[in-house]
Amino acid sequence: MTPYTVEAEYRKQIIPEYQRNPLIEALPDIWSTEQVIGVLSDKAVYNNGERKLDI
């Protein structure tokens, strides 16, 4: 195994359309509303000097 691979952990799906789909079964659990709010509430890293860059 190379250091850039991860062994998939497959989860049993409750939603019938998601069952037997290995790409969906390997995804992590869906976040709760509280988790989403917490992640979206974090302030982004911002550097005011980047506004002056000549891109």
All heavy atoms as atom14 arrays in JSON, in Angstrom:
{
  "sequence": "MTPYTVEAEYRKQIIPEYQRNPLIEALPDIWSTEQVIGVLSDKAVYNNGERKLDI",
  "atom14_mask": [
    [1, 1, 1, 1, 1, 1, 1, 1, 0, 0, 0, 0, 0, 0],
    [1, 1, 1, 1, 1, 1, 1, 0, 0, 0, 0, 0, 0, 0],
    [1, 1, 1, 1, 1, 1, 1, 0, 0, 0, 0, 0, 0, 0],
    [1, 1, 1, 1, 1, 1, 1, 1, 1, 1, 1, 1, 0, 0],
    [1, 1, 1, 1, 1, 1, 1, 0, 0, 0, 0, 0, 0, 0],
    [1, 1, 1, 1, 1, 1, 1, 0, 0, 0, 0, 0, 0, 0],
    [1, 1, 1, 1, 1, 1, 1, 1, 1, 0, 0, 0, 0, 0],
    [1, 1, 1, 1, 1, 0, 0, 0, 0, 0, 0, 0, 0, 0],
    [1, 1, 1, 1, 1, 1, 1, 1, 1, 0, 0, 0, 0, 0],
    [1, 1, 1, 1, 1, 1, 1, 1, 1, 1, 1, 1, 0, 0],
    [1, 1, 1, 1, 1, 1, 1, 1, 1, 1, 1, 0, 0, 0],
    [1, 1, 1, 1, 1, 1, 1, 1, 1, 0, 0, 0, 0, 0],
    [1, 1, 1, 1, 1, 1, 1, 1, 1, 0, 0, 0, 0, 0],
    [1, 1, 1, 1, 1, 1, 1, 1, 0, 0, 0, 0, 0, 0],
    [1, 1, 1, 1, 1, 1, 1, 1, 0, 0, 0, 0, 0, 0],
    [1, 1, 1, 1, 1, 1, 1, 0, 0, 0, 0, 0, 0, 0],
    [1, 1, 1, 1, 1, 1, 1, 1, 1, 0, 0, 0, 0, 0],
    [1, 1, 1, 1, 1, 1, 1, 1, 1, 1, 1, 1, 0, 0],
    [1, 1, 1, 1, 1, 1, 1, 1, 1, 0, 0, 0, 0, 0],
    [1, 1, 1, 1, 1, 1, 1, 1, 1, 1, 1, 0, 0, 0],
    [1, 1, 1, 1, 1, 1, 1, 1, 0, 0, 0, 0, 0, 0],
    [1, 1, 1, 1, 1, 1, 1, 0, 0, 0, 0, 0, 0, 0],
    [1, 1, 1, 1, 1, 1, 1, 1, 0, 0, 0, 0, 0, 0],
    [1, 1, 1, 1, 1, 1, 1, 1, 0, 0, 0, 0, 0, 0],
    [1, 1, 1, 1, 1, 1, 1, 1, 1, 0, 0, 0, 0, 0],
    [1, 1, 1, 1, 1, 0, 0, 0, 0, 0, 0, 0, 0, 0],
    [1, 1, 1, 1, 1, 1, 1, 1, 0, 0, 0, 0, 0, 0],
    [1, 1, 1, 1, 1, 1, 1, 0, 0, 0, 0, 0, 0, 0],
    [1, 1, 1, 1, 1, 1, 1, 1, 0, 0, 0, 0, 0, 0],
    [1, 1, 1, 1, 1, 1, 1, 1, 0, 0, 0, 0, 0, 0],
    [1, 1, 1, 1, 1, 1, 1, 1, 1, 1, 1, 1, 1, 1],
    [1, 1, 1, 1, 1, 1, 0, 0, 0, 0, 0, 0, 0, 0],
    [1, 1, 1, 1, 1, 1, 1, 0, 0, 0, 0, 0, 0, 0],
    [1, 1, 1, 1, 1, 1, 1, 1, 1, 0, 0, 0, 0, 0],
    [1, 1, 1, 1, 1, 1, 1, 1, 1, 0, 0, 0, 0, 0],
    [1, 1, 1, 1, 1, 1, 1, 0, 0, 0, 0, 0, 0, 0],
    [1, 1, 1, 1, 1, 1, 1, 1, 0, 0, 0, 0, 0, 0],
    [1, 1, 1, 1, 0, 0, 0, 0, 0, 0, 0, 0, 0, 0],
    [1, 1, 1, 1, 1, 1, 1, 0, 0, 0, 0, 0, 0, 0],
    [1, 1, 1, 1, 1, 1, 1, 1, 0, 0, 0, 0, 0, 0],
    [1, 1, 1, 1, 1, 1, 0, 0, 0, 0, 0, 0, 0, 0],
    [1, 1, 1, 1, 1, 1, 1, 1, 0, 0, 0, 0, 0, 0],
    [1, 1, 1, 1, 1, 1, 1, 1, 1, 0, 0, 0, 0, 0],
    [1, 1, 1, 1, 1, 0, 0, 0, 0, 0, 0, 0, 0, 0],
    [1, 1, 1, 1, 1, 1, 1, 0, 0, 0, 0, 0, 0, 0],
    [1, 1, 1, 1, 1, 1, 1, 1, 1, 1, 1, 1, 0, 0],
    [1, 1, 1, 1, 1, 1, 1, 1, 0, 0, 0, 0, 0, 0],
    [1, 1, 1, 1, 1, 1, 1, 1, 0, 0, 0, 0, 0, 0],
    [1, 1, 1, 1, 0, 0, 0, 0, 0, 0, 0, 0, 0, 0],
    [1, 1, 1, 1, 1, 1, 1, 1, 1, 0, 0, 0, 0, 0],
    [1, 1, 1, 1, 1, 1, 1, 1, 1, 1, 1, 0, 0, 0],
    [1, 1, 1, 1, 1, 1, 1, 1, 1, 0, 0, 0, 0, 0],
    [1, 1, 1, 1, 1, 1, 1, 1, 0, 0, 0, 0, 0, 0],
    [1, 1, 1, 1, 1, 1, 1, 1, 0, 0, 0, 0, 0, 0],
    [1, 1, 1, 1, 1, 1, 1, 1, 0, 0, 0, 0, 0, 0]
  ],
  "atom14_positions": [
    [[0.83, -1.2, 0.0], [0.0, 0.0, 0.0], [0.87, 1.25, 0.0], [1.84, 1.34, 0.73], [-0.87, -0.01, 1.26], [-2.31, 0.04, 1.0], [-3.22, 0.13, 2.56], [-4.78, -0.14, 1.88], [0.0, 0.0, 0.0], [0.0, 0.0, 0.0], [0.0, 0.0, 0.0], [0.0, 0.0, 0.0], [0.0, 0.0, 0.0], [0.0, 0.0, 0.0]],
    [[0.51, 2.23, -0.8], [1.25, 3.48, -0.82], [0.74, 4.37, 0.29], [-0.38, 4.21, 0.77], [1.09, 4.19, -2.18], [-0.27, 4.53, -2.35], [1.53, 3.32, -3.33], [0.0, 0.0, 0.0], [0.0, 0.0, 0.0], [0.0, 0.0, 0.0], [0.0, 0.0, 0.0], [0.0, 0.0, 0.0], [0.0, 0.0, 0.0], [0.0, 0.0, 0.0]],
    [[1.5, 5.36, 0.7], [1.06, 6.23, 1.81], [-0.11, 7.13, 1.45], [-0.65, 7.81, 2.3], [2.3, 7.05, 2.14], [3.16, 6.96, 0.93], [2.84, 5.67, 0.24], [0.0, 0.0, 0.0], [0.0, 0.0, 0.0], [0.0, 0.0, 0.0], [0.0, 0.0, 0.0], [0.0, 0.0, 0.0], [0.0, 0.0, 0.0], [0.0, 0.0, 0.0]],
    [[-0.55, 7.17, 0.19], [-1.63, 8.06, -0.22], [-2.97, 7.36, -0.37], [-3.9, 7.92, -0.89], [-1.25, 8.75, -1.53], [0.01, 9.56, -1.4], [1.21, 9.07, -1.9], [0.02, 10.77, -0.74], [2.38, 9.79, -1.76], [1.19, 11.51, -0.59], [2.37, 11.01, -1.11], [3.52, 11.71, -0.97], [0.0, 0.0, 0.0], [0.0, 0.0, 0.0]],
    [[-3.05, 6.11, 0.05], [-4.31, 5.39, -0.08], [-4.94, 5.2, 1.29], [-4.26, 5.18, 2.31], [-4.11, 4.01, -0.73], [-3.23, 3.24, 0.09], [-3.55, 4.14, -2.13], [0.0, 0.0, 0.0], [0.0, 0.0, 0.0], [0.0, 0.0, 0.0], [0.0, 0.0, 0.0], [0.0, 0.0, 0.0], [0.0, 0.0, 0.0], [0.0, 0.0, 0.0]],
    [[-6.24, 5.06, 1.28], [-7.0, 4.83, 2.51], [-7.91, 3.65, 2.26], [-8.56, 3.56, 1.21], [-7.84, 6.08, 2.88], [-8.7, 5.81, 4.09], [-6.95, 7.28, 3.1], [0.0, 0.0, 0.0], [0.0, 0.0, 0.0], [0.0, 0.0, 0.0], [0.0, 0.0, 0.0], [0.0, 0.0, 0.0], [0.0, 0.0, 0.0], [0.0, 0.0, 0.0]],
    [[-7.95, 2.75, 3.19], [-8.85, 1.6, 3.09], [-10.27, 2.07, 3.3], [-10.58, 2.73, 4.29], [-8.48, 0.54, 4.14], [-9.19, -0.76, 3.99], [-8.7, -1.57, 2.79], [-7.55, -1.4, 2.38], [-9.5, -2.36, 2.28], [0.0, 0.0, 0.0], [0.0, 0.0, 0.0], [0.0, 0.0, 0.0], [0.0, 0.0, 0.0], [0.0, 0.0, 0.0]],
    [[-11.15, 1.78, 2.36], [-12.55, 2.22, 2.45], [-13.27, 1.47, 3.56], [-13.04, 0.29, 3.78], [-13.26, 2.01, 1.12], [0.0, 0.0, 0.0], [0.0, 0.0, 0.0], [0.0, 0.0, 0.0], [0.0, 0.0, 0.0], [0.0, 0.0, 0.0], [0.0, 0.0, 0.0], [0.0, 0.0, 0.0], [0.0, 0.0, 0.0], [0.0, 0.0, 0.0]],
    [[-14.14, 2.2, 4.25], [-15.01, 1.6, 5.25], [-16.43, 1.74, 4.73], [-16.97, 2.84, 4.64], [-14.87, 2.34, 6.59], [-13.5, 2.2, 7.21], [-13.4, 2.96, 8.52], [-14.43, 3.21, 9.16], [-12.27, 3.31, 8.87], [0.0, 0.0, 0.0], [0.0, 0.0, 0.0], [0.0, 0.0, 0.0], [0.0, 0.0, 0.0], [0.0, 0.0, 0.0]],
    [[-17.01, 0.61, 4.37], [-18.36, 0.63, 3.78], [-19.4, 0.58, 4.88], [-19.28, -0.15, 5.84], [-18.52, -0.54, 2.81], [-17.56, -0.45, 1.65], [-16.36, -1.14, 1.64], [-17.85, 0.36, 0.57], [-15.47, -1.03, 0.59], [-16.98, 0.48, -0.5], [-15.79, -0.22, -0.48], [-14.91, -0.1, -1.53], [0.0, 0.0, 0.0], [0.0, 0.0, 0.0]],
    [[-20.45, 1.4, 4.73], [-21.53, 1.47, 5.72], [-22.83, 1.01, 5.08], [-23.1, 1.31, 3.92], [-21.69, 2.91, 6.2], [-20.48, 3.43, 6.94], [-20.62, 4.94, 7.16], [-19.6, 5.47, 8.02], [-18.36, 5.74, 7.65], [-18.01, 5.54, 6.41], [-17.49, 6.22, 8.5], [0.0, 0.0, 0.0], [0.0, 0.0, 0.0], [0.0, 0.0, 0.0]],
    [[-23.62, 0.31, 5.86], [-24.92, -0.12, 5.38], [-25.8, 1.12, 5.2], [-25.87, 1.98, 6.07], [-25.56, -1.08, 6.37], [-26.89, -1.61, 5.89], [-27.45, -2.63, 6.82], [-28.79, -3.07, 6.26], [-29.43, -4.08, 7.07], [0.0, 0.0, 0.0], [0.0, 0.0, 0.0], [0.0, 0.0, 0.0], [0.0, 0.0, 0.0], [0.0, 0.0, 0.0]],
    [[-26.46, 1.21, 4.06], [-27.29, 2.36, 3.74], [-28.75, 2.06, 4.02], [-29.24, 0.98, 3.74], [-27.11, 2.75, 2.28], [-25.71, 3.17, 1.93], [-25.28, 4.42, 2.67], [-26.01, 5.39, 2.75], [-24.09, 4.38, 3.23], [0.0, 0.0, 0.0], [0.0, 0.0, 0.0], [0.0, 0.0, 0.0], [0.0, 0.0, 0.0], [0.0, 0.0, 0.0]],
    [[-29.45, 3.05, 4.56], [-30.87, 2.91, 4.86], [-31.7, 3.26, 3.62], [-32.7, 2.62, 3.33], [-31.26, 3.82, 6.04], [-30.48, 3.41, 7.28], [-32.75, 3.77, 6.3], [-30.61, 4.36, 8.44], [0.0, 0.0, 0.0], [0.0, 0.0, 0.0], [0.0, 0.0, 0.0], [0.0, 0.0, 0.0], [0.0, 0.0, 0.0], [0.0, 0.0, 0.0]],
    [[-31.27, 4.26, 2.88], [-32.0, 4.71, 1.69], [-31.82, 3.67, 0.58], [-30.68, 3.36, 0.19], [-31.49, 6.09, 1.24], [-31.68, 7.11, 2.36], [-32.17, 6.55, -0.05], [-31.04, 8.45, 2.11], [0.0, 0.0, 0.0], [0.0, 0.0, 0.0], [0.0, 0.0, 0.0], [0.0, 0.0, 0.0], [0.0, 0.0, 0.0], [0.0, 0.0, 0.0]],
    [[-32.92, 3.1, 0.07], [-32.8, 2.02, -0.93], [-31.98, 2.41, -2.16], [-31.22, 1.57, -2.68], [-34.25, 1.74, -1.32], [-35.06, 2.21, -0.17], [-34.3, 3.37, 0.42], [0.0, 0.0, 0.0], [0.0, 0.0, 0.0], [0.0, 0.0, 0.0], [0.0, 0.0, 0.0], [0.0, 0.0, 0.0], [0.0, 0.0, 0.0], [0.0, 0.0, 0.0]],
    [[-32.09, 3.63, -2.65], [-31.33, 4.05, -3.83], [-29.82, 4.07, -3.58], [-29.04, 4.06, -4.53], [-31.79, 5.42, -4.31], [-33.19, 5.44, -4.88], [-34.28, 5.57, -3.81], [-33.97, 5.72, -2.62], [-35.45, 5.51, -4.18], [0.0, 0.0, 0.0], [0.0, 0.0, 0.0], [0.0, 0.0, 0.0], [0.0, 0.0, 0.0], [0.0, 0.0, 0.0]],
    [[-29.41, 4.17, -2.33], [-27.98, 4.22, -2.0], [-27.4, 2.82, -1.78], [-26.18, 2.66, -1.78], [-27.75, 5.04, -0.74], [-28.03, 6.53, -0.88], [-27.89, 7.37, 0.22], [-28.42, 7.1, -2.08], [-28.14, 8.73, 0.12], [-28.67, 8.45, -2.18], [-28.52, 9.26, -1.08], [-28.75, 10.6, -1.18], [0.0, 0.0, 0.0], [0.0, 0.0, 0.0]],
    [[-28.23, 1.83, -1.58], [-27.77, 0.48, -1.28], [-27.09, -0.14, -2.5], [-27.48, 0.1, -3.63], [-28.93, -0.4, -0.82], [-29.49, 0.05, 0.51], [-30.76, -0.7, 0.89], [-31.27, -1.52, 0.15], [-31.26, -0.41, 2.09], [0.0, 0.0, 0.0], [0.0, 0.0, 0.0], [0.0, 0.0, 0.0], [0.0, 0.0, 0.0], [0.0, 0.0, 0.0]],
    [[-26.04, -0.93, -2.21], [-25.26, -1.63, -3.23], [-24.54, -0.69, -4.19], [-24.23, -1.05, -5.31], [-26.14, -2.64, -3.98], [-26.63, -3.78, -3.1], [-27.5, -4.76, -3.84], [-28.69, -4.16, -4.44], [-29.81, -3.87, -3.79], [-29.89, -4.09, -2.5], [-30.84, -3.34, -4.41], [0.0, 0.0, 0.0], [0.0, 0.0, 0.0], [0.0, 0.0, 0.0]],
    [[-24.31, 0.53, -3.78], [-23.5, 1.47, -4.55], [-22.22, 1.7, -3.75], [-22.22, 2.44, -2.77], [-24.24, 2.78, -4.78], [-23.46, 3.74, -5.65], [-22.24, 3.76, -5.62], [-24.17, 4.54, -6.43], [0.0, 0.0, 0.0], [0.0, 0.0, 0.0], [0.0, 0.0, 0.0], [0.0, 0.0, 0.0], [0.0, 0.0, 0.0], [0.0, 0.0, 0.0]],
    [[-21.1, 1.08, -4.14], [-19.89, 1.18, -3.33], [-19.35, 2.6, -3.21], [-18.69, 2.93, -2.22], [-18.9, 0.27, -4.05], [-19.43, 0.12, -5.42], [-20.92, 0.27, -5.33], [0.0, 0.0, 0.0], [0.0, 0.0, 0.0], [0.0, 0.0, 0.0], [0.0, 0.0, 0.0], [0.0, 0.0, 0.0], [0.0, 0.0, 0.0], [0.0, 0.0, 0.0]],
    [[-19.61, 3.47, -4.19], [-19.12, 4.84, -4.1], [-19.86, 5.61, -3.01], [-19.27, 6.42, -2.3], [-19.27, 5.55, -5.45], [-18.5, 4.92, -6.6], [-18.81, 5.64, -7.9], [-17.02, 4.92, -6.32], [0.0, 0.0, 0.0], [0.0, 0.0, 0.0], [0.0, 0.0, 0.0], [0.0, 0.0, 0.0], [0.0, 0.0, 0.0], [0.0, 0.0, 0.0]],
    [[-21.15, 5.35, -2.86], [-21.93, 6.02, -1.82], [-21.72, 5.34, -0.47], [-21.58, 6.01, 0.56], [-23.43, 6.04, -2.19], [-23.64, 6.94, -3.41], [-24.29, 6.52, -1.02], [-25.06, 6.97, -3.93], [0.0, 0.0, 0.0], [0.0, 0.0, 0.0], [0.0, 0.0, 0.0], [0.0, 0.0, 0.0], [0.0, 0.0, 0.0], [0.0, 0.0, 0.0]],
    [[-21.64, 4.01, -0.45], [-21.48, 3.28, 0.8], [-20.15, 3.59, 1.48], [-20.01, 3.41, 2.69], [-21.61, 1.78, 0.56], [-23.02, 1.36, 0.24], [-23.17, -0.13, 0.02], [-22.14, -0.81, -0.19], [-24.32, -0.6, 0.06], [0.0, 0.0, 0.0], [0.0, 0.0, 0.0], [0.0, 0.0, 0.0], [0.0, 0.0, 0.0], [0.0, 0.0, 0.0]],
    [[-19.16, 4.07, 0.74], [-17.85, 4.4, 1.32], [-17.79, 5.83, 1.85], [-16.81, 6.2, 2.5], [-16.75, 4.18, 0.29], [0.0, 0.0, 0.0], [0.0, 0.0, 0.0], [0.0, 0.0, 0.0], [0.0, 0.0, 0.0], [0.0, 0.0, 0.0], [0.0, 0.0, 0.0], [0.0, 0.0, 0.0], [0.0, 0.0, 0.0], [0.0, 0.0, 0.0]],
    [[-18.82, 6.64, 1.59], [-18.82, 8.02, 2.09], [-19.03, 8.05, 3.6], [-19.68, 7.16, 4.16], [-19.94, 8.83, 1.41], [-19.76, 9.11, -0.08], [-21.04, 9.73, -0.64], [-18.57, 10.0, -0.31], [0.0, 0.0, 0.0], [0.0, 0.0, 0.0], [0.0, 0.0, 0.0], [0.0, 0.0, 0.0], [0.0, 0.0, 0.0], [0.0, 0.0, 0.0]],
    [[-18.51, 9.07, 4.27], [-18.78, 9.2, 5.71], [-20.25, 9.55, 5.94], [-20.98, 9.9, 5.01], [-17.87, 10.35, 6.15], [-17.57, 11.11, 4.91], [-17.65, 10.14, 3.77], [0.0, 0.0, 0.0], [0.0, 0.0, 0.0], [0.0, 0.0, 0.0], [0.0, 0.0, 0.0], [0.0, 0.0, 0.0], [0.0, 0.0, 0.0], [0.0, 0.0, 0.0]],
    [[-20.67, 9.44, 7.19], [-22.05, 9.76, 7.54], [-22.39, 11.21, 7.2], [-21.51, 12.09, 7.21], [-22.3, 9.53, 9.02], [-22.21, 8.05, 9.39], [-22.48, 7.21, 8.52], [-21.87, 7.76, 10.55], [0.0, 0.0, 0.0], [0.0, 0.0, 0.0], [0.0, 0.0, 0.0], [0.0, 0.0, 0.0], [0.0, 0.0, 0.0], [0.0, 0.0, 0.0]],
    [[-23.65, 11.46, 6.89], [-24.12, 12.82, 6.61], [-24.05, 13.63, 7.9], [-24.4, 13.15, 8.97], [-25.56, 12.78, 6.05], [-25.57, 12.05, 4.71], [-26.12, 14.19, 5.9], [-26.96, 11.81, 4.14], [0.0, 0.0, 0.0], [0.0, 0.0, 0.0], [0.0, 0.0, 0.0], [0.0, 0.0, 0.0], [0.0, 0.0, 0.0], [0.0, 0.0, 0.0]],
    [[-23.58, 14.85, 7.8], [-23.46, 15.71, 8.97], [-24.83, 16.12, 9.5], [-25.78, 16.3, 8.73], [-22.68, 16.96, 8.64], [-21.22, 16.74, 8.38], [-20.53, 15.56, 8.52], [-20.27, 17.7, 7.95], [-19.22, 15.74, 8.18], [-19.03, 17.03, 7.83], [-20.35, 19.03, 7.64], [-17.88, 17.69, 7.43], [-19.19, 19.69, 7.23], [-17.98, 19.02, 7.14]],
    [[-24.87, 16.34, 10.8], [-26.09, 16.85, 11.41], [-26.2, 18.35, 11.13], [-25.23, 19.0, 10.71], [-26.07, 16.63, 12.92], [-25.08, 17.45, 13.52], [0.0, 0.0, 0.0], [0.0, 0.0, 0.0], [0.0, 0.0, 0.0], [0.0, 0.0, 0.0], [0.0, 0.0, 0.0], [0.0, 0.0, 0.0], [0.0, 0.0, 0.0], [0.0, 0.0, 0.0]],
    [[-27.37, 18.9, 11.36], [-27.57, 20.34, 11.17], [-26.61, 21.14, 12.04], [-26.03, 22.13, 11.6], [-29.03, 20.72, 11.51], [-29.9, 19.95, 10.67], [-29.28, 22.19, 11.3], [0.0, 0.0, 0.0], [0.0, 0.0, 0.0], [0.0, 0.0, 0.0], [0.0, 0.0, 0.0], [0.0, 0.0, 0.0], [0.0, 0.0, 0.0], [0.0, 0.0, 0.0]],
    [[-26.4, 20.68, 13.27], [-25.49, 21.38, 14.18], [-24.06, 21.36, 13.66], [-23.33, 22.36, 13.77], [-25.56, 20.76, 15.58], [-26.87, 20.98, 16.29], [-27.98, 20.03, 15.81], [-27.69, 19.0, 15.16], [-29.15, 20.36, 16.07], [0.0, 0.0, 0.0], [0.0, 0.0, 0.0], [0.0, 0.0, 0.0], [0.0, 0.0, 0.0], [0.0, 0.0, 0.0]],
    [[-23.63, 20.24, 13.09], [-22.28, 20.16, 12.55], [-22.11, 21.1, 11.36], [-21.09, 21.78, 11.25], [-21.97, 18.73, 12.11], [-21.76, 17.76, 13.25], [-21.63, 16.34, 12.76], [-22.48, 15.86, 12.02], [-20.56, 15.68, 13.18], [0.0, 0.0, 0.0], [0.0, 0.0, 0.0], [0.0, 0.0, 0.0], [0.0, 0.0, 0.0], [0.0, 0.0, 0.0]],
    [[-23.09, 21.17, 10.49], [-23.02, 22.05, 9.32], [-22.95, 23.5, 9.77], [-22.14, 24.28, 9.28], [-24.21, 21.81, 8.37], [-24.24, 22.85, 7.27], [-24.16, 20.41, 7.79], [0.0, 0.0, 0.0], [0.0, 0.0, 0.0], [0.0, 0.0, 0.0], [0.0, 0.0, 0.0], [0.0, 0.0, 0.0], [0.0, 0.0, 0.0], [0.0, 0.0, 0.0]],
    [[-23.8, 23.88, 10.71], [-23.8, 25.25, 11.22], [-22.45, 25.59, 11.83], [-21.89, 26.67, 11.6], [-24.93, 25.46, 12.23], [-26.28, 25.41, 11.51], [-24.77, 26.78, 12.99], [-27.48, 25.38, 12.44], [0.0, 0.0, 0.0], [0.0, 0.0, 0.0], [0.0, 0.0, 0.0], [0.0, 0.0, 0.0], [0.0, 0.0, 0.0], [0.0, 0.0, 0.0]],
    [[-21.88, 24.65, 12.58], [-20.57, 24.89, 13.2], [-19.47, 25.11, 12.18], [-18.66, 26.03, 12.31], [0.0, 0.0, 0.0], [0.0, 0.0, 0.0], [0.0, 0.0, 0.0], [0.0, 0.0, 0.0], [0.0, 0.0, 0.0], [0.0, 0.0, 0.0], [0.0, 0.0, 0.0], [0.0, 0.0, 0.0], [0.0, 0.0, 0.0], [0.0, 0.0, 0.0]],
    [[-19.45, 24.3, 11.14], [-18.41, 24.43, 10.11], [-18.6, 25.72, 9.32], [-17.63, 26.43, 9.03], [-18.44, 23.2, 9.18], [-17.54, 23.41, 7.98], [-18.04, 21.96, 9.94], [0.0, 0.0, 0.0], [0.0, 0.0, 0.0], [0.0, 0.0, 0.0], [0.0, 0.0, 0.0], [0.0, 0.0, 0.0], [0.0, 0.0, 0.0], [0.0, 0.0, 0.0]],
    [[-19.83, 26.05, 8.97], [-20.08, 27.25, 8.18], [-19.9, 28.53, 9.0], [-19.75, 29.61, 8.43], [-21.48, 27.21, 7.57], [-21.71, 26.13, 6.52], [-23.15, 26.14, 6.05], [-20.77, 26.3, 5.34], [0.0, 0.0, 0.0], [0.0, 0.0, 0.0], [0.0, 0.0, 0.0], [0.0, 0.0, 0.0], [0.0, 0.0, 0.0], [0.0, 0.0, 0.0]],
    [[-19.94, 28.41, 10.31], [-19.8, 29.59, 11.17], [-18.34, 29.97, 11.41], [-18.06, 31.06, 11.88], [-20.48, 29.34, 12.52], [-21.86, 29.13, 12.33], [0.0, 0.0, 0.0], [0.0, 0.0, 0.0], [0.0, 0.0, 0.0], [0.0, 0.0, 0.0], [0.0, 0.0, 0.0], [0.0, 0.0, 0.0], [0.0, 0.0, 0.0], [0.0, 0.0, 0.0]],
    [[-17.42, 29.06, 11.1], [-16.0, 29.37, 11.29], [-15.59, 30.49, 10.35], [-16.01, 30.54, 9.2], [-15.13, 28.14, 11.02], [-15.25, 27.08, 12.1], [-15.75, 27.41, 13.19], [-14.83, 25.94, 11.85], [0.0, 0.0, 0.0], [0.0, 0.0, 0.0], [0.0, 0.0, 0.0], [0.0, 0.0, 0.0], [0.0, 0.0, 0.0], [0.0, 0.0, 0.0]],
    [[-14.77, 31.39, 10.86], [-14.28, 32.49, 10.02], [-13.16, 31.98, 9.12], [-12.3, 31.23, 9.54], [-13.77, 33.64, 10.89], [-14.88, 34.35, 11.63], [-14.41, 35.65, 12.21], [-15.61, 36.35, 12.82], [-15.4, 37.74, 12.98], [0.0, 0.0, 0.0], [0.0, 0.0, 0.0], [0.0, 0.0, 0.0], [0.0, 0.0, 0.0], [0.0, 0.0, 0.0]],
    [[-13.19, 32.41, 7.88], [-12.16, 32.03, 6.92], [-10.88, 32.81, 7.19], [-10.91, 33.94, 7.66], [-12.65, 32.31, 5.51], [0.0, 0.0, 0.0], [0.0, 0.0, 0.0], [0.0, 0.0, 0.0], [0.0, 0.0, 0.0], [0.0, 0.0, 0.0], [0.0, 0.0, 0.0], [0.0, 0.0, 0.0], [0.0, 0.0, 0.0], [0.0, 0.0, 0.0]],
    [[-9.76, 32.19, 6.88], [-8.47, 32.86, 7.0], [-8.42, 33.94, 5.92], [-8.73, 33.69, 4.76], [-7.32, 31.86, 6.82], [-5.98, 32.56, 6.88], [-7.41, 30.76, 7.86], [0.0, 0.0, 0.0], [0.0, 0.0, 0.0], [0.0, 0.0, 0.0], [0.0, 0.0, 0.0], [0.0, 0.0, 0.0], [0.0, 0.0, 0.0], [0.0, 0.0, 0.0]],
    [[-8.06, 35.15, 6.33], [-8.09, 36.28, 5.4], [-6.85, 37.12, 5.6], [-6.48, 37.45, 6.72], [-9.36, 37.11, 5.65], [-9.44, 38.35, 4.81], [-9.73, 38.29, 3.46], [-9.23, 39.61, 5.37], [-9.81, 39.43, 2.69], [-9.32, 40.76, 4.61], [-9.6, 40.67, 3.27], [-9.68, 41.79, 2.51], [0.0, 0.0, 0.0], [0.0, 0.0, 0.0]],
    [[-6.22, 37.47, 4.5], [-5.04, 38.32, 4.54], [-5.34, 39.54, 3.67], [-5.45, 39.45, 2.45], [-3.82, 37.56, 4.02], [-2.56, 38.4, 4.06], [-2.61, 39.62, 4.2], [-1.43, 37.76, 3.91], [0.0, 0.0, 0.0], [0.0, 0.0, 0.0], [0.0, 0.0, 0.0], [0.0, 0.0, 0.0], [0.0, 0.0, 0.0], [0.0, 0.0, 0.0]],
    [[-5.47, 40.69, 4.28], [-5.82, 41.91, 3.57], [-4.78, 42.26, 2.5], [-5.11, 42.88, 1.49], [-6.0, 43.06, 4.53], [-6.71, 44.25, 3.91], [-7.61, 44.07, 3.1], [-6.32, 45.46, 4.29], [0.0, 0.0, 0.0], [0.0, 0.0, 0.0], [0.0, 0.0, 0.0], [0.0, 0.0, 0.0], [0.0, 0.0, 0.0], [0.0, 0.0, 0.0]],
    [[-3.54, 41.86, 2.71], [-2.49, 42.14, 1.72], [-2.73, 41.46, 0.39], [-2.23, 41.9, -0.64], [0.0, 0.0, 0.0], [0.0, 0.0, 0.0], [0.0, 0.0, 0.0], [0.0, 0.0, 0.0], [0.0, 0.0, 0.0], [0.0, 0.0, 0.0], [0.0, 0.0, 0.0], [0.0, 0.0, 0.0], [0.0, 0.0, 0.0], [0.0, 0.0, 0.0]],
    [[-3.49, 40.39, 0.38], [-3.77, 39.68, -0.86], [-4.61, 40.53, -1.82], [-4.59, 40.31, -3.02], [-4.46, 38.35, -0.58], [-3.57, 37.36, 0.11], [-4.29, 36.07, 0.48], [-5.5, 35.96, 0.25], [-3.62, 35.17, 1.01], [0.0, 0.0, 0.0], [0.0, 0.0, 0.0], [0.0, 0.0, 0.0], [0.0, 0.0, 0.0], [0.0, 0.0, 0.0]],
    [[-5.35, 41.49, -1.31], [-6.16, 42.34, -2.17], [-5.3, 43.22, -3.05], [-5.74, 43.7, -4.1], [-7.07, 43.23, -1.32], [-8.1, 42.42, -0.54], [-8.98, 43.29, 0.26], [-9.8, 44.08, -0.66], [-10.65, 45.01, -0.28], [-10.78, 45.3, 1.0], [-11.36, 45.67, -1.16], [0.0, 0.0, 0.0], [0.0, 0.0, 0.0], [0.0, 0.0, 0.0]],
    [[-4.06, 43.46, -2.65], [-3.17, 44.35, -3.39], [-2.3, 43.59, -4.4], [-1.51, 44.2, -5.1], [-2.27, 45.09, -2.41], [-3.06, 45.96, -1.45], [-2.19, 46.59, -0.41], [-3.04, 47.38, 0.58], [-2.26, 47.88, 1.7], [0.0, 0.0, 0.0], [0.0, 0.0, 0.0], [0.0, 0.0, 0.0], [0.0, 0.0, 0.0], [0.0, 0.0, 0.0]],
    [[-2.44, 42.27, -4.47], [-1.64, 41.49, -5.4], [-2.04, 41.79, -6.84], [-3.21, 41.97, -7.14], [-1.81, 40.01, -5.12], [-1.27, 39.49, -3.8], [-1.61, 38.02, -3.62], [0.24, 39.69, -3.72], [0.0, 0.0, 0.0], [0.0, 0.0, 0.0], [0.0, 0.0, 0.0], [0.0, 0.0, 0.0], [0.0, 0.0, 0.0], [0.0, 0.0, 0.0]],
    [[-1.04, 41.87, -7.71], [-1.3, 42.1, -9.12], [-1.4, 40.75, -9.81], [-0.41, 40.16, -10.21], [-0.19, 42.94, -9.72], [-0.46, 43.33, -11.15], [-1.64, 43.39, -11.53], [0.52, 43.58, -11.89], [0.0, 0.0, 0.0], [0.0, 0.0, 0.0], [0.0, 0.0, 0.0], [0.0, 0.0, 0.0], [0.0, 0.0, 0.0], [0.0, 0.0, 0.0]],
    [[-2.64, 40.28, -9.97], [-2.84, 38.96, -10.55], [-3.44, 39.11, -11.94], [-4.28, 39.85, -12.22], [-3.77, 38.11, -9.67], [-3.1, 37.89, -8.33], [-4.08, 36.79, -10.33], [-3.93, 37.08, -7.35], [0.0, 0.0, 0.0], [0.0, 0.0, 0.0], [0.0, 0.0, 0.0], [0.0, 0.0, 0.0], [0.0, 0.0, 0.0], [0.0, 0.0, 0.0]]
  ]
}
